[in-house]
C-alpha cells in the first residue's frame, strides 16, 4: 500500500494517534474493522504473507516442562495462583459452587494444571473458565473444559481470534483455530459481574492484543491481568491481533484506576506485582511509547529503533529488549501515521 493510501485509510479505521484513548471500531460489525486493519498491516509489512508453519520442535518445550510438579501460591483461603513449570500463571477461586479459573495454561500443561487445581483445598469441579486473551499459553484447557460443558468467558475479539488461523509474520508461527467445543461460549464487550465479588472487563485500549481482559476478585483485592504487565520478560506486542504499545500505556493506566494501594496484581508470567510495581510498569510503557513515537516521526525504522536502545534503563530487570522493541515499533504502524 502506498504512503498516500495509508494516510487516507487511518481516519477511516478510527485510528487515534493519542495514547490512552480507547480504540473504537468503525461500523456495526466488529470484525469488519479488524479485518480491514489486518489487510492494512499486511500491506504495511510489505506483504509478509505465505509464511511457513511452525516447526514441530517448537511445540515440545511446554510439554517437556510440564513434567515437573506445579507450584501453588495461596493469595487467600479461596484464591490461588497455580503454575505448571514452564507454563503461564493460572488463578483459581475455590468455593461451594465449584472453581472459577482465570486462564488454563498451554494444552501441554493442561492435564497437570487441572490435577493441581482439583487438589486445592475446597476445590470442586471447574464451573467457569476465563480466557484473558487468545494466546495458546492461556487457552490450552479450553478443549477439555469446553467439552465438559464449562462456560468459557472471553472478550468478543478473543473469541473471534480463536475461530480463525493466525500467523505471526515476524517468526512465521501459525496458530490454528480452536475447534468449536473449545471456543469461548460467553463473549462480552465491555465489562460484567460474574457474581458478587468477581467483576471483569475489557481493556479497550488494545494492549498486547485487542481482546485483553482483567478479572478483579474484590474481597481478596486481587487483580488478574494476563500478559498486560509482568516483571519477568517483555511482552509480545501482538499487533497481528490488534495489540500496540500505545495500548500497553492505556491499559496499564486503566488498571491503576481499578486497583488500589493494597491490590495484588497477578500477571500471566512471573511473580505477583504490587500497586507500586504496576505504577512503575505504566511509567515504563509511557516512556517507551514516547521514545518510539518520536523515532517513528523522524522516519526511523525498526532496526534503528532497536539500535536507539529506547528501553535501556529497564533492560537489567526486563531482559533483552530487541524483539519487544521491534514488535512495539511495528505496532505503531497500525495506529500512527508517520506521513500524516
Ligand atoms: Zn499473551
py3Dmol code that shows the C-alpha trace and the ligand (Angstrom):
import py3Dmol

protein = """\
ATOM      1  CA  UNK A   1       0.000   0.000   0.000  1.00  0.00           C
ATOM      2  CA  UNK A   2       1.314   3.397  -0.897  1.00  0.00           C
ATOM      3  CA  UNK A   3       2.080   6.113   1.601  1.00  0.00           C
ATOM      4  CA  UNK A   4      -0.867   8.061   0.332  1.00  0.00           C
ATOM      5  CA  UNK A   5      -3.409   5.301   0.846  1.00  0.00           C
ATOM      6  CA  UNK A   6      -2.097   4.570   4.363  1.00  0.00           C
ATOM      7  CA  UNK A   7      -2.665   8.180   5.353  1.00  0.00           C
ATOM      8  CA  UNK A   8      -6.023   8.018   3.734  1.00  0.00           C
ATOM      9  CA  UNK A   9      -7.074   4.825   5.492  1.00  0.00           C
ATOM     10  CA  UNK A  10      -6.060   5.726   9.017  1.00  0.00           C
ATOM     11  CA  UNK A  11      -9.002   8.017   9.813  1.00  0.00           C
ATOM     12  CA  UNK A  12     -11.425   5.552   8.269  1.00  0.00           C
ATOM     13  CA  UNK A  13     -10.227   2.904  10.675  1.00  0.00           C
ATOM     14  CA  UNK A  14     -10.848   5.058  13.699  1.00  0.00           C
ATOM     15  CA  UNK A  15      -7.142   5.253  14.462  1.00  0.00           C
ATOM     16  CA  UNK A  16      -6.326   7.569  17.302  1.00  0.00           C
ATOM     17  CA  UNK A  17      -2.844   8.954  17.464  1.00  0.00           C
ATOM     18  CA  UNK A  18      -3.125   9.947  21.133  1.00  0.00           C
ATOM     19  CA  UNK A  19      -2.381   7.183  23.601  1.00  0.00           C
ATOM     20  CA  UNK A  20      -4.712   6.357  26.442  1.00  0.00           C
ATOM     21  CA  UNK A  21      -7.842   6.873  24.387  1.00  0.00           C
ATOM     22  CA  UNK A  22      -9.870   3.753  23.696  1.00  0.00           C
ATOM     23  CA  UNK A  23      -9.760   2.418  20.197  1.00  0.00           C
ATOM     24  CA  UNK A  24     -13.206   2.245  18.662  1.00  0.00           C
ATOM     25  CA  UNK A  25     -14.189   0.169  15.715  1.00  0.00           C
ATOM     26  CA  UNK A  26     -15.892   1.767  12.789  1.00  0.00           C
ATOM     27  CA  UNK A  27     -19.051   0.105  11.548  1.00  0.00           C
ATOM     28  CA  UNK A  28     -21.581  -2.173  13.146  1.00  0.00           C
ATOM     29  CA  UNK A  29     -19.836  -5.480  12.530  1.00  0.00           C
ATOM     30  CA  UNK A  30     -16.956  -5.524  14.957  1.00  0.00           C
ATOM     31  CA  UNK A  31     -14.831  -7.918  12.966  1.00  0.00           C
ATOM     32  CA  UNK A  32     -15.095  -5.770   9.892  1.00  0.00           C
ATOM     33  CA  UNK A  33     -12.770  -3.108  11.245  1.00  0.00           C
ATOM     34  CA  UNK A  34     -10.284  -5.674  12.373  1.00  0.00           C
ATOM     35  CA  UNK A  35     -10.228  -7.420   9.029  1.00  0.00           C
ATOM     36  CA  UNK A  36      -9.534  -4.145   7.305  1.00  0.00           C
ATOM     37  CA  UNK A  37      -6.814  -3.360   9.803  1.00  0.00           C
ATOM     38  CA  UNK A  38      -5.148  -6.710   9.199  1.00  0.00           C
ATOM     39  CA  UNK A  39      -5.137  -6.060   5.481  1.00  0.00           C
ATOM     40  CA  UNK A  40      -3.566  -2.704   6.230  1.00  0.00           C
ATOM     41  CA  UNK A  41      -0.962  -4.344   8.452  1.00  0.00           C
ATOM     42  CA  UNK A  42      -0.032  -6.870   5.818  1.00  0.00           C
ATOM     43  CA  UNK A  43       0.451  -4.027   3.396  1.00  0.00           C
ATOM     44  CA  UNK A  44       2.489  -2.058   5.901  1.00  0.00           C
ATOM     45  CA  UNK A  45       4.727  -5.053   6.413  1.00  0.00           C
ATOM     46  CA  UNK A  46       5.451  -5.221   2.732  1.00  0.00           C
ATOM     47  CA  UNK A  47       3.241  -8.207   2.038  1.00  0.00           C
ATOM     48  CA  UNK A  48       4.507 -10.527   4.723  1.00  0.00           C
ATOM     49  CA  UNK A  49       2.359 -13.435   3.620  1.00  0.00           C
ATOM     50  CA  UNK A  50       2.967 -17.028   2.629  1.00  0.00           C
ATOM     51  CA  UNK A  51       4.577 -17.961   5.925  1.00  0.00           C
ATOM     52  CA  UNK A  52       5.868 -21.349   6.969  1.00  0.00           C
ATOM     53  CA  UNK A  53       4.052 -23.428   9.551  1.00  0.00           C
ATOM     54  CA  UNK A  54       5.613 -23.631  12.982  1.00  0.00           C
ATOM     55  CA  UNK A  55       8.301 -26.299  13.221  1.00  0.00           C
ATOM     56  CA  UNK A  56       7.061 -29.297  15.288  1.00  0.00           C
ATOM     57  CA  UNK A  57      10.047 -28.987  17.638  1.00  0.00           C
ATOM     58  CA  UNK A  58       8.852 -25.577  18.779  1.00  0.00           C
ATOM     59  CA  UNK A  59       5.722 -27.123  20.251  1.00  0.00           C
ATOM     60  CA  UNK A  60       7.573 -29.532  22.528  1.00  0.00           C
ATOM     61  CA  UNK A  61       9.068 -27.118  25.033  1.00  0.00           C
ATOM     62  CA  UNK A  62       5.941 -26.639  27.141  1.00  0.00           C
ATOM     63  CA  UNK A  63       5.213 -30.379  27.183  1.00  0.00           C
ATOM     64  CA  UNK A  64       8.684 -31.219  28.438  1.00  0.00           C
ATOM     65  CA  UNK A  65       8.441 -28.596  31.157  1.00  0.00           C
ATOM     66  CA  UNK A  66       5.033 -29.879  32.218  1.00  0.00           C
ATOM     67  CA  UNK A  67       6.609 -32.975  33.790  1.00  0.00           C
ATOM     68  CA  UNK A  68       7.691 -31.065  36.937  1.00  0.00           C
ATOM     69  CA  UNK A  69       5.234 -30.511  39.796  1.00  0.00           C
ATOM     70  CA  UNK A  70       3.015 -27.419  39.620  1.00  0.00           C
ATOM     71  CA  UNK A  71       3.643 -24.606  42.110  1.00  0.00           C
ATOM     72  CA  UNK A  72       0.745 -23.253  44.153  1.00  0.00           C
ATOM     73  CA  UNK A  73       0.743 -19.795  45.728  1.00  0.00           C
ATOM     74  CA  UNK A  74      -2.034 -19.051  48.234  1.00  0.00           C
ATOM     75  CA  UNK A  75      -3.361 -15.483  47.972  1.00  0.00           C
ATOM     76  CA  UNK A  76      -6.394 -16.060  50.239  1.00  0.00           C
ATOM     77  CA  UNK A  77      -8.250 -19.025  51.734  1.00  0.00           C
ATOM     78  CA  UNK A  78     -10.153 -19.406  48.480  1.00  0.00           C
ATOM     79  CA  UNK A  79      -7.752 -17.911  45.932  1.00  0.00           C
ATOM     80  CA  UNK A  80      -4.577 -19.425  44.471  1.00  0.00           C
ATOM     81  CA  UNK A  81      -2.047 -18.947  41.700  1.00  0.00           C
ATOM     82  CA  UNK A  82      -1.271 -22.334  40.151  1.00  0.00           C
ATOM     83  CA  UNK A  83       1.724 -22.548  37.836  1.00  0.00           C
ATOM     84  CA  UNK A  84       2.874 -25.597  35.932  1.00  0.00           C
ATOM     85  CA  UNK A  85       6.636 -25.104  35.470  1.00  0.00           C
ATOM     86  CA  UNK A  86       7.307 -23.527  32.091  1.00  0.00           C
ATOM     87  CA  UNK A  87       3.648 -22.580  31.639  1.00  0.00           C
ATOM     88  CA  UNK A  88       1.765 -19.353  32.377  1.00  0.00           C
ATOM     89  CA  UNK A  89       0.183 -18.454  35.710  1.00  0.00           C
ATOM     90  CA  UNK A  90      -3.411 -19.509  36.344  1.00  0.00           C
ATOM     91  CA  UNK A  91      -5.656 -18.133  39.099  1.00  0.00           C
ATOM     92  CA  UNK A  92      -8.191 -20.418  40.808  1.00  0.00           C
ATOM     93  CA  UNK A  93     -11.009 -19.222  43.092  1.00  0.00           C
ATOM     94  CA  UNK A  94     -12.468 -22.146  45.046  1.00  0.00           C
ATOM     95  CA  UNK A  95     -15.962 -22.186  46.541  1.00  0.00           C
ATOM     96  CA  UNK A  96     -19.053 -24.230  47.229  1.00  0.00           C
ATOM     97  CA  UNK A  97     -20.285 -23.871  43.667  1.00  0.00           C
ATOM     98  CA  UNK A  98     -17.003 -25.009  42.101  1.00  0.00           C
ATOM     99  CA  UNK A  99     -13.798 -23.427  40.863  1.00  0.00           C
ATOM    100  CA  UNK A 100     -13.527 -20.221  38.831  1.00  0.00           C
ATOM    101  CA  UNK A 101     -10.361 -20.397  36.700  1.00  0.00           C
ATOM    102  CA  UNK A 102      -8.657 -17.456  35.059  1.00  0.00           C
ATOM    103  CA  UNK A 103      -6.745 -18.943  32.100  1.00  0.00           C
ATOM    104  CA  UNK A 104      -5.926 -22.565  31.504  1.00  0.00           C
ATOM    105  CA  UNK A 105      -2.195 -22.706  30.651  1.00  0.00           C
ATOM    106  CA  UNK A 106      -0.976 -24.374  27.444  1.00  0.00           C
ATOM    107  CA  UNK A 107      -2.513 -27.563  26.033  1.00  0.00           C
ATOM    108  CA  UNK A 108       0.643 -29.454  27.027  1.00  0.00           C
ATOM    109  CA  UNK A 109       0.343 -28.254  30.643  1.00  0.00           C
ATOM    110  CA  UNK A 110      -3.435 -28.613  30.903  1.00  0.00           C
ATOM    111  CA  UNK A 111      -3.599 -32.093  32.483  1.00  0.00           C
ATOM    112  CA  UNK A 112      -1.071 -31.198  35.186  1.00  0.00           C
ATOM    113  CA  UNK A 113      -2.829 -27.884  35.790  1.00  0.00           C
ATOM    114  CA  UNK A 114      -6.313 -29.359  36.144  1.00  0.00           C
ATOM    115  CA  UNK A 115      -4.995 -32.046  38.534  1.00  0.00           C
ATOM    116  CA  UNK A 116      -3.314 -29.389  40.677  1.00  0.00           C
ATOM    117  CA  UNK A 117      -6.486 -27.274  40.686  1.00  0.00           C
ATOM    118  CA  UNK A 118      -8.606 -30.287  41.693  1.00  0.00           C
ATOM    119  CA  UNK A 119      -6.230 -30.868  44.617  1.00  0.00           C
ATOM    120  CA  UNK A 120      -6.657 -27.333  46.049  1.00  0.00           C
ATOM    121  CA  UNK A 121      -8.361 -27.103  49.462  1.00  0.00           C
ATOM    122  CA  UNK A 122     -12.114 -26.822  48.968  1.00  0.00           C
ATOM    123  CA  UNK A 123     -11.914 -27.369  45.223  1.00  0.00           C
ATOM    124  CA  UNK A 124     -14.872 -28.814  43.331  1.00  0.00           C
ATOM    125  CA  UNK A 125     -15.276 -29.126  39.602  1.00  0.00           C
ATOM    126  CA  UNK A 126     -14.338 -26.133  37.465  1.00  0.00           C
ATOM    127  CA  UNK A 127     -17.534 -24.177  36.796  1.00  0.00           C
ATOM    128  CA  UNK A 128     -16.268 -21.137  34.883  1.00  0.00           C
ATOM    129  CA  UNK A 129     -13.166 -20.511  32.765  1.00  0.00           C
ATOM    130  CA  UNK A 130     -11.893 -17.080  31.735  1.00  0.00           C
ATOM    131  CA  UNK A 131      -9.538 -16.533  28.789  1.00  0.00           C
ATOM    132  CA  UNK A 132      -7.585 -13.313  29.445  1.00  0.00           C
ATOM    133  CA  UNK A 133      -6.748 -13.377  25.697  1.00  0.00           C
ATOM    134  CA  UNK A 134      -6.430 -15.838  22.816  1.00  0.00           C
ATOM    135  CA  UNK A 135      -2.754 -16.879  23.070  1.00  0.00           C
ATOM    136  CA  UNK A 136      -2.179 -20.647  23.364  1.00  0.00           C
ATOM    137  CA  UNK A 137      -0.334 -20.197  26.671  1.00  0.00           C
ATOM    138  CA  UNK A 138      -3.721 -19.204  28.133  1.00  0.00           C
ATOM    139  CA  UNK A 139      -6.270 -21.266  26.197  1.00  0.00           C
ATOM    140  CA  UNK A 140      -4.860 -24.796  26.499  1.00  0.00           C
ATOM    141  CA  UNK A 141      -7.645 -26.049  28.795  1.00  0.00           C
ATOM    142  CA  UNK A 142     -10.480 -24.781  26.604  1.00  0.00           C
ATOM    143  CA  UNK A 143     -10.808 -28.125  24.832  1.00  0.00           C
ATOM    144  CA  UNK A 144     -11.101 -30.259  27.987  1.00  0.00           C
ATOM    145  CA  UNK A 145     -13.267 -27.857  29.966  1.00  0.00           C
ATOM    146  CA  UNK A 146     -15.365 -26.827  26.974  1.00  0.00           C
ATOM    147  CA  UNK A 147     -16.106 -30.487  26.237  1.00  0.00           C
ATOM    148  CA  UNK A 148     -17.184 -30.868  29.876  1.00  0.00           C
ATOM    149  CA  UNK A 149     -19.715 -28.067  29.361  1.00  0.00           C
ATOM    150  CA  UNK A 150     -17.856 -25.439  31.399  1.00  0.00           C
ATOM    151  CA  UNK A 151     -18.792 -21.916  30.266  1.00  0.00           C
ATOM    152  CA  UNK A 152     -15.797 -20.039  28.784  1.00  0.00           C
ATOM    153  CA  UNK A 153     -15.815 -16.247  29.188  1.00  0.00           C
ATOM    154  CA  UNK A 154     -13.707 -14.094  26.866  1.00  0.00           C
ATOM    155  CA  UNK A 155     -13.879 -10.763  25.122  1.00  0.00           C
ATOM    156  CA  UNK A 156     -15.582 -10.991  21.731  1.00  0.00           C
ATOM    157  CA  UNK A 157     -12.290 -10.185  19.964  1.00  0.00           C
ATOM    158  CA  UNK A 158     -10.633 -13.113  21.742  1.00  0.00           C
ATOM    159  CA  UNK A 159     -13.462 -15.377  20.642  1.00  0.00           C
ATOM    160  CA  UNK A 160     -13.037 -14.185  17.064  1.00  0.00           C
ATOM    161  CA  UNK A 161      -9.259 -14.796  17.076  1.00  0.00           C
ATOM    162  CA  UNK A 162      -9.883 -18.324  18.340  1.00  0.00           C
ATOM    163  CA  UNK A 163     -12.187 -19.018  15.396  1.00  0.00           C
ATOM    164  CA  UNK A 164      -9.561 -18.180  12.794  1.00  0.00           C
ATOM    165  CA  UNK A 165      -5.994 -19.223  11.960  1.00  0.00           C
ATOM    166  CA  UNK A 166      -3.443 -16.598  12.972  1.00  0.00           C
ATOM    167  CA  UNK A 167       0.047 -16.103  11.527  1.00  0.00           C
ATOM    168  CA  UNK A 168       2.834 -14.061  13.069  1.00  0.00           C
ATOM    169  CA  UNK A 169       4.887 -12.509  10.251  1.00  0.00           C
ATOM    170  CA  UNK A 170       7.923 -11.879  12.479  1.00  0.00           C
ATOM    171  CA  UNK A 171       8.692 -15.574  13.060  1.00  0.00           C
ATOM    172  CA  UNK A 172       6.360 -17.429  10.704  1.00  0.00           C
ATOM    173  CA  UNK A 173       4.494 -19.060  13.575  1.00  0.00           C
ATOM    174  CA  UNK A 174       0.967 -20.209  12.745  1.00  0.00           C
ATOM    175  CA  UNK A 175      -1.777 -20.799  15.276  1.00  0.00           C
ATOM    176  CA  UNK A 176      -4.661 -22.985  14.227  1.00  0.00           C
ATOM    177  CA  UNK A 177      -8.185 -22.004  15.164  1.00  0.00           C
ATOM    178  CA  UNK A 178      -9.666 -23.922  18.073  1.00  0.00           C
ATOM    179  CA  UNK A 179     -12.389 -26.498  17.439  1.00  0.00           C
ATOM    180  CA  UNK A 180     -15.915 -25.318  18.168  1.00  0.00           C
ATOM    181  CA  UNK A 181     -16.072 -27.098  21.521  1.00  0.00           C
ATOM    182  CA  UNK A 182     -13.001 -25.171  22.736  1.00  0.00           C
ATOM    183  CA  UNK A 183     -14.186 -21.727  21.722  1.00  0.00           C
ATOM    184  CA  UNK A 184     -15.477 -19.211  24.264  1.00  0.00           C
ATOM    185  CA  UNK A 185     -19.194 -19.578  24.883  1.00  0.00           C
ATOM    186  CA  UNK A 186     -19.781 -16.389  26.868  1.00  0.00           C
ATOM    187  CA  UNK A 187     -18.281 -13.487  24.927  1.00  0.00           C
ATOM    188  CA  UNK A 188     -18.724  -9.947  26.218  1.00  0.00           C
ATOM    189  CA  UNK A 189     -17.850  -6.453  25.013  1.00  0.00           C
ATOM    190  CA  UNK A 190     -17.262  -4.062  27.910  1.00  0.00           C
ATOM    191  CA  UNK A 191     -17.498  -5.302  31.494  1.00  0.00           C
ATOM    192  CA  UNK A 192     -19.660  -7.534  33.642  1.00  0.00           C
ATOM    193  CA  UNK A 193     -20.054  -9.147  37.056  1.00  0.00           C
ATOM    194  CA  UNK A 194     -19.781 -12.922  37.243  1.00  0.00           C
ATOM    195  CA  UNK A 195     -21.166 -12.903  40.778  1.00  0.00           C
ATOM    196  CA  UNK A 196     -20.823 -10.519  43.734  1.00  0.00           C
ATOM    197  CA  UNK A 197     -17.085 -10.112  44.318  1.00  0.00           C
ATOM    198  CA  UNK A 198     -15.910 -11.133  40.842  1.00  0.00           C
ATOM    199  CA  UNK A 199     -16.013  -8.499  38.136  1.00  0.00           C
ATOM    200  CA  UNK A 200     -14.252  -8.431  34.825  1.00  0.00           C
ATOM    201  CA  UNK A 201     -13.765  -6.115  31.900  1.00  0.00           C
ATOM    202  CA  UNK A 202     -12.153  -5.486  28.570  1.00  0.00           C
ATOM    203  CA  UNK A 203      -9.031  -3.309  28.270  1.00  0.00           C
ATOM    204  CA  UNK A 204     -10.285  -1.412  25.224  1.00  0.00           C
ATOM    205  CA  UNK A 205      -7.007   0.385  24.582  1.00  0.00           C
ATOM    206  CA  UNK A 206      -5.879  -2.801  22.785  1.00  0.00           C
ATOM    207  CA  UNK A 207      -2.847  -3.656  24.892  1.00  0.00           C
ATOM    208  CA  UNK A 208      -0.858  -6.725  23.835  1.00  0.00           C
ATOM    209  CA  UNK A 209      -3.928  -7.979  21.885  1.00  0.00           C
ATOM    210  CA  UNK A 210      -7.258  -6.297  21.182  1.00  0.00           C
ATOM    211  CA  UNK A 211      -9.097  -8.773  23.431  1.00  0.00           C
ATOM    212  CA  UNK A 212      -7.194  -8.420  26.713  1.00  0.00           C
ATOM    213  CA  UNK A 213      -9.366  -8.597  29.820  1.00  0.00           C
ATOM    214  CA  UNK A 214      -8.879  -8.269  33.565  1.00  0.00           C
ATOM    215  CA  UNK A 215     -10.642 -10.172  36.342  1.00  0.00           C
ATOM    216  CA  UNK A 216     -10.932  -8.434  39.707  1.00  0.00           C
ATOM    217  CA  UNK A 217     -11.558 -10.541  42.811  1.00  0.00           C
ATOM    218  CA  UNK A 218     -12.771  -7.761  45.059  1.00  0.00           C
ATOM    219  CA  UNK A 219     -12.946  -9.345  48.542  1.00  0.00           C
ATOM    220  CA  UNK A 220      -9.401 -10.701  48.115  1.00  0.00           C
ATOM    221  CA  UNK A 221      -8.315  -7.488  46.359  1.00  0.00           C
ATOM    222  CA  UNK A 222      -6.567  -9.440  43.614  1.00  0.00           C
ATOM    223  CA  UNK A 223      -6.471  -8.210  40.019  1.00  0.00           C
ATOM    224  CA  UNK A 224      -5.631 -10.751  37.310  1.00  0.00           C
ATOM    225  CA  UNK A 225      -4.263  -9.115  34.174  1.00  0.00           C
ATOM    226  CA  UNK A 226      -2.894 -11.733  31.765  1.00  0.00           C
ATOM    227  CA  UNK A 227       0.077 -10.583  29.683  1.00  0.00           C
ATOM    228  CA  UNK A 228      -0.531  -6.837  30.036  1.00  0.00           C
ATOM    229  CA  UNK A 229       2.067  -6.491  32.794  1.00  0.00           C
ATOM    230  CA  UNK A 230       4.969  -8.617  34.020  1.00  0.00           C
ATOM    231  CA  UNK A 231       8.154  -8.139  35.987  1.00  0.00           C
ATOM    232  CA  UNK A 232       9.679 -11.055  34.145  1.00  0.00           C
ATOM    233  CA  UNK A 233      10.416 -10.507  30.484  1.00  0.00           C
ATOM    234  CA  UNK A 234       8.981  -8.240  27.819  1.00  0.00           C
ATOM    235  CA  UNK A 235       5.541  -8.956  26.379  1.00  0.00           C
ATOM    236  CA  UNK A 236       4.839  -9.871  22.787  1.00  0.00           C
ATOM    237  CA  UNK A 237       3.090  -6.779  21.488  1.00  0.00           C
ATOM    238  CA  UNK A 238       0.897  -8.821  19.173  1.00  0.00           C
ATOM    239  CA  UNK A 239      -0.061  -6.283  16.551  1.00  0.00           C
ATOM    240  CA  UNK A 240      -1.408  -9.033  14.298  1.00  0.00           C
ATOM    241  CA  UNK A 241      -4.275  -9.321  16.771  1.00  0.00           C
ATOM    242  CA  UNK A 242      -4.574  -5.606  17.349  1.00  0.00           C
ATOM    243  CA  UNK A 243      -2.127  -5.008  20.217  1.00  0.00           C
ATOM    244  CA  UNK A 244       0.080  -1.920  20.244  1.00  0.00           C
ATOM    245  CA  UNK A 245       2.497  -0.134  22.513  1.00  0.00           C
ATOM    246  CA  UNK A 246       0.128   2.811  22.996  1.00  0.00           C
ATOM    247  CA  UNK A 247      -2.464   0.306  24.176  1.00  0.00           C
ATOM    248  CA  UNK A 248       0.019  -1.033  26.746  1.00  0.00           C
ATOM    249  CA  UNK A 249       0.207   2.519  28.102  1.00  0.00           C
ATOM    250  CA  UNK A 250      -3.559   2.980  28.145  1.00  0.00           C
ATOM    251  CA  UNK A 251      -4.212  -0.436  29.682  1.00  0.00           C
ATOM    252  CA  UNK A 252      -1.675  -0.075  32.488  1.00  0.00           C
ATOM    253  CA  UNK A 253      -3.161   3.333  33.347  1.00  0.00           C
ATOM    254  CA  UNK A 254      -6.638   1.828  33.290  1.00  0.00           C
ATOM    255  CA  UNK A 255      -5.529  -0.982  35.623  1.00  0.00           C
ATOM    256  CA  UNK A 256      -4.109   1.602  38.037  1.00  0.00           C
ATOM    257  CA  UNK A 257      -7.574   3.155  38.207  1.00  0.00           C
ATOM    258  CA  UNK A 258      -9.170  -0.216  39.024  1.00  0.00           C
ATOM    259  CA  UNK A 259      -6.594  -1.203  41.641  1.00  0.00           C
ATOM    260  CA  UNK A 260      -5.705   0.461  44.931  1.00  0.00           C
ATOM    261  CA  UNK A 261      -2.525   0.606  47.015  1.00  0.00           C
ATOM    262  CA  UNK A 262      -3.204  -2.798  48.587  1.00  0.00           C
ATOM    263  CA  UNK A 263      -4.171  -4.671  45.421  1.00  0.00           C
ATOM    264  CA  UNK A 264      -2.072  -7.639  44.381  1.00  0.00           C
ATOM    265  CA  UNK A 265      -1.737  -7.947  40.613  1.00  0.00           C
ATOM    266  CA  UNK A 266      -1.288 -11.377  39.042  1.00  0.00           C
ATOM    267  CA  UNK A 267       0.373 -11.418  35.605  1.00  0.00           C
ATOM    268  CA  UNK A 268       0.490 -14.329  33.188  1.00  0.00           C
ATOM    269  CA  UNK A 269       4.275 -14.533  33.670  1.00  0.00           C
ATOM    270  CA  UNK A 270       6.440 -14.149  36.731  1.00  0.00           C
ATOM    271  CA  UNK A 271       5.794 -13.030  40.292  1.00  0.00           C
ATOM    272  CA  UNK A 272       2.758 -11.253  41.724  1.00  0.00           C
ATOM    273  CA  UNK A 273       3.042  -7.451  41.460  1.00  0.00           C
ATOM    274  CA  UNK A 274       2.291  -4.727  43.972  1.00  0.00           C
ATOM    275  CA  UNK A 275       0.490  -1.484  43.141  1.00  0.00           C
ATOM    276  CA  UNK A 276       3.883   0.246  43.080  1.00  0.00           C
ATOM    277  CA  UNK A 277       5.106  -2.322  40.555  1.00  0.00           C
ATOM    278  CA  UNK A 278       2.064  -1.664  38.371  1.00  0.00           C
ATOM    279  CA  UNK A 279       2.671   2.050  38.590  1.00  0.00           C
ATOM    280  CA  UNK A 280       6.283   1.520  37.528  1.00  0.00           C
ATOM    281  CA  UNK A 281       5.126  -0.575  34.566  1.00  0.00           C
ATOM    282  CA  UNK A 282       2.722   2.168  33.477  1.00  0.00           C
ATOM    283  CA  UNK A 283       5.547   4.713  33.657  1.00  0.00           C
ATOM    284  CA  UNK A 284       7.892   2.422  31.779  1.00  0.00           C
ATOM    285  CA  UNK A 285       5.493   1.869  28.876  1.00  0.00           C
ATOM    286  CA  UNK A 286       4.689   5.586  28.691  1.00  0.00           C
ATOM    287  CA  UNK A 287       8.416   6.374  28.425  1.00  0.00           C
ATOM    288  CA  UNK A 288       8.998   3.732  25.771  1.00  0.00           C
ATOM    289  CA  UNK A 289       5.935   4.836  23.824  1.00  0.00           C
ATOM    290  CA  UNK A 290       7.150   8.431  23.700  1.00  0.00           C
ATOM    291  CA  UNK A 291      10.594   7.394  22.501  1.00  0.00           C
ATOM    292  CA  UNK A 292       9.296   5.049  19.805  1.00  0.00           C
ATOM    293  CA  UNK A 293       6.719   7.562  18.571  1.00  0.00           C
ATOM    294  CA  UNK A 294       9.483  10.163  18.297  1.00  0.00           C
ATOM    295  CA  UNK A 295      11.668   7.757  16.307  1.00  0.00           C
ATOM    296  CA  UNK A 296       8.754   6.942  14.019  1.00  0.00           C
ATOM    297  CA  UNK A 297       8.022  10.605  13.439  1.00  0.00           C
ATOM    298  CA  UNK A 298      11.655  11.114  12.475  1.00  0.00           C
ATOM    299  CA  UNK A 299      11.279   8.458   9.803  1.00  0.00           C
ATOM    300  CA  UNK A 300      13.288   5.769  11.558  1.00  0.00           C
ATOM    301  CA  UNK A 301      12.698   2.035  11.010  1.00  0.00           C
ATOM    302  CA  UNK A 302      12.524  -0.950  13.389  1.00  0.00           C
ATOM    303  CA  UNK A 303      16.264  -1.723  13.284  1.00  0.00           C
ATOM    304  CA  UNK A 304      17.109   1.904  14.033  1.00  0.00           C
ATOM    305  CA  UNK A 305      14.612   1.820  16.881  1.00  0.00           C
ATOM    306  CA  UNK A 306      16.386  -1.225  18.354  1.00  0.00           C
ATOM    307  CA  UNK A 307      19.770   0.498  17.916  1.00  0.00           C
ATOM    308  CA  UNK A 308      18.482   3.606  19.731  1.00  0.00           C
ATOM    309  CA  UNK A 309      18.013   1.494  22.903  1.00  0.00           C
ATOM    310  CA  UNK A 310      14.694   3.070  23.923  1.00  0.00           C
ATOM    311  CA  UNK A 311      14.351   0.684  26.897  1.00  0.00           C
ATOM    312  CA  UNK A 312      17.913   0.904  28.236  1.00  0.00           C
ATOM    313  CA  UNK A 313      17.173   1.742  31.878  1.00  0.00           C
ATOM    314  CA  UNK A 314      14.663  -1.140  32.114  1.00  0.00           C
ATOM    315  CA  UNK A 315      16.705  -3.875  30.460  1.00  0.00           C
ATOM    316  CA  UNK A 316      18.524  -5.045  33.590  1.00  0.00           C
ATOM    317  CA  UNK A 317      15.200  -6.078  35.086  1.00  0.00           C
ATOM    318  CA  UNK A 318      13.190  -6.968  31.980  1.00  0.00           C
ATOM    319  CA  UNK A 319      15.794  -8.709  29.840  1.00  0.00           C
ATOM    320  CA  UNK A 320      16.930  -8.409  26.223  1.00  0.00           C
ATOM    321  CA  UNK A 321      14.515  -5.947  24.619  1.00  0.00           C
ATOM    322  CA  UNK A 322      15.314  -6.346  20.926  1.00  0.00           C
ATOM    323  CA  UNK A 323      12.307  -8.411  19.843  1.00  0.00           C
ATOM    324  CA  UNK A 324       9.987  -6.392  22.071  1.00  0.00           C
ATOM    325  CA  UNK A 325      11.230  -3.088  20.641  1.00  0.00           C
ATOM    326  CA  UNK A 326      10.830  -4.376  17.097  1.00  0.00           C
ATOM    327  CA  UNK A 327       7.223  -5.523  17.709  1.00  0.00           C
ATOM    328  CA  UNK A 328       6.366  -2.376  19.664  1.00  0.00           C
ATOM    329  CA  UNK A 329       7.752  -0.163  16.906  1.00  0.00           C
ATOM    330  CA  UNK A 330       5.970  -2.113  14.161  1.00  0.00           C
ATOM    331  CA  UNK A 331       2.768  -1.882  16.201  1.00  0.00           C
ATOM    332  CA  UNK A 332       2.854   1.892  15.763  1.00  0.00           C
ATOM    333  CA  UNK A 333       2.407   1.500  12.028  1.00  0.00           C
ATOM    334  CA  UNK A 334      -1.150   0.344  12.569  1.00  0.00           C
ATOM    335  CA  UNK A 335      -2.070   3.241  14.835  1.00  0.00           C
ATOM    336  CA  UNK A 336       0.091   6.237  13.999  1.00  0.00           C
ATOM    337  CA  UNK A 337       0.502   7.536  10.538  1.00  0.00           C
ATOM    338  CA  UNK A 338       4.095   8.754  10.095  1.00  0.00           C
ATOM    339  CA  UNK A 339       3.331  10.734   6.979  1.00  0.00           C
ATOM    340  CA  UNK A 340       0.121  12.371   8.136  1.00  0.00           C
TER     341      UNK A 340
END
"""
ligand_1 = """\
1
ZN
Zn -0.134 -13.230 25.502
"""
view = py3Dmol.view(width=600, height=400)
view.addModel(protein, "pdb")
view.setStyle({"model": 0}, {"cartoon": {"style": "trace"}})
view.addModel(ligand_1, "xyz")
view.setStyle({"model": 1}, {"stick": {}})
view.zoomTo()
view.show()
